[in-house]
Amino acid sequence: MNKPALLCRAIASGRFTSQRQLAQELDISIGSVNTLIRQTVEQGLIQQEYGSYVLTADGRAWLEQFKVDNAIILAAGLGTRFAPFTYDTPKGLLKVNGTPMIHRQIEQLLEAGIREIVIVVGYLAEMFEYLVDRYGVTLVYNPEYAIKNNLASLHAARAYLGNSYVLVADNWIEQSVFYPYEPDSWVSCLYFEDETVDWGVTTGPHDLITRIEFGARDDWAMVGPAHFTSEFSARYRPLLEEYYARPGTGDYYWEHIIKENIGSLPLHIKRQNRTNLYEFENFEDLRGYDPSYLGETDNEVLGIIAQVFDIPQSEIVGISPMSEGMTNRSFVFEVAGERYVYRQPGAGTERLVNRNTEKRSYELMAPLDLTDEILYFDGESGVKITRFYNATVGDAEDEASVRAMMGILRSIHDADIKTDYRFDIGERIAYYEKLANERHSILFEDYAKVRAWADELLSFRDALAIPERLCHIDFIYANVLFLQEGGVRVIDWEYSGMADPIIDVAMFSLYSYYSREQMDAALRYYLGRQPTRNEEARLYLYVALAGFLWSIWTEYKQGLGDEFGDYGIRMYRYMKDYYHLLKDGGYLDEPERGTAEHKAQQSAGDRMQERREAS
């Protein structure tokens, strides 16, 4: 590292009044400090005045070449590790000892004389807008925050890369590590005695990093702020653009580029003090640092849990996020040694799902002892607390698992549970279409033609002779839990309602991205025999219609800011492919006529649906 520049910077800052302090700052011995002082005096960069050292005019001029241009703070992420606080607050705005984390960094940067501060936002971006007036920051929006890692965030701000600090919003720094001058490119590292998932580094001469590997134990690992010199940024920026455009890098962090190009991107280690720099992995880490989170907070979610269990919030422990679902957000928590799951409905789902009917389905299914145990269910908001199970989910690619899941599905239908609400796929298509059109979010160029195909299939569906049963509708393999102690639980009944039972086989196949052969096998396992031509037609019919339904659902959700990658495209393709299969295979030529029982069910369900929509 450029020790003369670091010495001049330290002297200019006025922070260090002894050679011991200078030695600690420069990470060298006191003897080396003496030698370095002598050399810089000889170069005319510093001089002694009244028993201390100060920069000369030449020293001040020389130091200007290292002046920091700006700081880029990455703050776009969802912050799922900090659930439930990030359900309504971006992680960078979470408070530590009463101060939002991003405020701390901004104020430290401003104190160092760094005026251009760029914040890359995404999730709940509007909540950062006040920082423009408060601190004069610049906001850059990353539209891909929900589907890509922070490489995409730095790419969004790539035009600002120069002599730049690169920071993440959820670090807490006790004493500032920022200066107006930075002569070297470096990345902060903390020493880990135990194993960490952060990236471990190997260093060579002059503290240059020679290797970066995932995970470290009893070693230094990359955590927190970094600095790029202008020369480093000039080399890094083209690689950033290349990696961003490269397929398969959506889950990359900006550090991936350095890891894979360390030979051409010289980067030094900046050893940080663990008592000064904090990286909070999750809410429990934050709670361990800031005791205010151990008491009563104003967080609505923790308030609900405390009320349900009649305990203080301090007894809610072990909070950890679960994998984000397409409709909901959930986390695990612990009370009195028992683990539970809190489900928070996602954005816009109040218009997509009737939670009261979901609650009713749980009540109707209770005698079968197949669903997850409900401890709390708000039928209006959809907030749900259930028991956590040590279980493995179903495997859509394992024949034995698929056979077992189809048997479970058959037992649900054979229970012959009747309700006064239906899952009418035609009505849902029209309703989701209405929601999506309100946001002008349906972007398929040939949508009108495919919509006409859907109408044709719906007319065919209406003519079929199908008595209905209570169906799950969302029968994805991940919603089937095989308990370690034996038994099974089928969870998440939010789309449930009366329907043709084969729709559940179709939905399972669709969610599993099955081929026709795999769908046919699933139907055989469900029936326990070879299907009739009528049953085959119904399977392909619901695959097509459900593919169309979920493609519209995806368009609406993406219009709200959620991202689902190619899910909507794949669903739309199922509609097209299986429409042609039905048409070309002659399945649509001679439908069996509907029964009086089925028509009566439809009429009663339609009336119930009209009442729900009106309310």
Buried (B, 14 or more C-beta within 10 A) or exposed (E): BBBBBBBBBBBBEEBBEEBEEBBBBBBBEEEBBEEBBEBBBEBEBBEEEEEEBBBBEEBEEBBEEBEBBBBBBBBBBBBBBBBBBBBEBBBBBBBBEEEBBBBBBBEBBBEBEBBBBBBBBBBBBEBBEEBEEEBEBBBBBBBBBBEBBBBBBBBBBBEBBBBBBBBBBBBBBBEBBBBBBBBBBBBBBBBBEEEBEBBBBBBEEEBBBEEBEEEBEEBBBBBBBBBBBBEBBEBBBEBBEEBBEEEEBBEBBBBBBBBEEBEEBBBBBBBBEEEBBBBBBBBBBBBEEBEEBBEEBEBEBBEBBBEBBEEEBBEBBEBBBBEBBBBBBBBBBBBEEEBBBBBBBBEBBEEBBBBBBBBBBBEBBEEEEBBBBBBBBBBEEBBBBBEBBEBEBBBBEEEEBBBBBBEBBBEBBEBEBEBBBBBBBBBBBBBBBEBBBEBEBBEBEEBEEBBEBBEEBBEBBBEBBBEBBBBBBBBBBBBBBBEEEEEBBBBBBBBBBBBBBBBBBBBBBBBBEBEBEBBBBBBBBBBEEEBEEBBBBBBBBBBBBBBBBBBBBBBBBBBBBBBBEEBBEBBBEBBBBBBEBBBEBEBBEEBEEBEEEBEEBBEBBEEBBEEEEEE
